[in-house]
Amino acid sequence: MNTEKELRSEQCHLFLTDQEKTAIMDRMKQTGITNLSAYIRKMAIDGYVMTLDIPELKEMISLLRYSSNNLNQIAKRANETGRVYAEDLAEIRRNQDKLWDGMNAILQKLGQME
């Protein structure tokens, strides 16, 4: 199987001023890309790199982790006792509502992007 490096047999050389290289490196750092070749290819082919900083997304990840852990605990208790408690179901519903609210906030924010 060919590796990525073997597939790229063509080279392209360019000359930059110190200021241009600094500007490219600064923009590359802002995107979180650490490979200069990958960054330059992406910019040359697509013309942009989009980095999303959405705090609601980080909160969604935390809610998903919390909800998953909670659901696992409830499932374990249900398997041990053979019963599902109303309070456990209410907790699942509350967590699901929070997840849906968070997802709606993210979708609204993405819809406002240009």
Buried (B, 14 or more C-beta within 10 A) or exposed (E): EEEEEEEEEEEEEEEEEEEEEEEBEEEBEEBEBEEEEEBBEBBEEEEEBEEEEEEBBEBBEEBEEEBEEBBEEBEEBEEEEEEEEEEBEEBBEEBEEBBEEBBEBBEEBEEEEE
